[in-house]
Amino acid sequence: MVPLDVETALHDKTPGAWNYHFQVIRTVLNYGKKKGYLGVNPCDSLDRIRPDKPPTQIATPETVEALLVHAEENEIEMLPFLVFTFFCGIRPGDAGEMAKL
């Protein structure tokens, strides 16, 4: 087994799934190395995948003010969402805490 075999086995995985399966394979092969079944672990020459994170967006005070004024005047039901996300640090989006509240 060579590192290319491990990469080929995991080529269709997302970065998170790739890292999970890579960790499992590396653990199993480390056990084989410890017991003398393998001379080297091919995973030792591979790196975990660093998923691309979208850049952090920072709203200017003027933007926050404009959003709050607009919400207060036109969409009052949006005001709690804006206050919690801008001032309490609760993350919006599908994976954030605001989606769960």
N, C-alpha and C positions, 0 to 999 in steps of 0.2 A: 504494500500500500504506500502510495506517495501523496504528497499534499494536493496534487492535481486531482486525485481520486476524491478527496474530501470536498474540494471546490466544485467538482462536477456533480457530486451527489446533492449539493446544496444550491446549485446555480439558479433555481427557479423560486427561491424563497425571498420573502421580504427581508429587510435588514434585521428586524426584530426576531423573526422566525429563524433566520440564518444564524444569528448569535445564540439563540436557545439551542438549536440542534447542534451547532458547533460545540457548545459547552458539554452537551451530553456525549457526543462522539469523543471529544477530548478526554472526558472522564473515563469512558470505557477503555480507550486506548492507553491511558495512563495506568489503568489497572493491569492491562496486558503487558505493559512494559515492566511494571513492578514485579509481576509473576514470572517474567522471563520469556513470555510468548513473543514479544517484540523487542527489537534492538533499540529502536527510536520511535517516538510518537510523531507521525507526520504533521500533526496539528501544531507542534511546537514552532514550526516555521511559518505558520499562518497568523494573521491578525484578525481581530474582531472587526466587524463593519461598524463604522460610525455613521448612523443615519443622518441625513441632511435635515437640519432643523431650519424652519423658516426664520428669517431675520426678525428680531424683536422690533415691534413698532412702538414708537413713543409719541404720544399725542402732546401737542403743545398746549400750554394753558389757554390760549385763545380758542383752540379747537374744542377743548373740554367745556369752556364757558359757552361757546356757541351751541354745542350739543345739549347742554343742560337748559339753556334758555329756550331752545326749540322744543325740548321735551316738556318743559313747564307750560309753554304756551299752546302746544298742539297735540302732544302725545303724553299726557301725564302718567299713563301706565308704564312708560319706558323709564321714568325717573328713578325708581328703585334699582333697576338693572344698571343704569349708568352710574349711580352712586356706588353700588357695591363693586362694580368692576374697576372704576377709576380710583376710588378712595379706600377701598378695603382690600384690594389685591386679589379679589376672587376672579379666577380666569374664566373668560367667556369661551364660546366655541363648543363643538361637539364633545371634546374630551375634557373640557373644563368643569369646574364645580358649579357654575351658573346653570349649566344644562341639567344638572341634577337637583337644583333647588326648585 
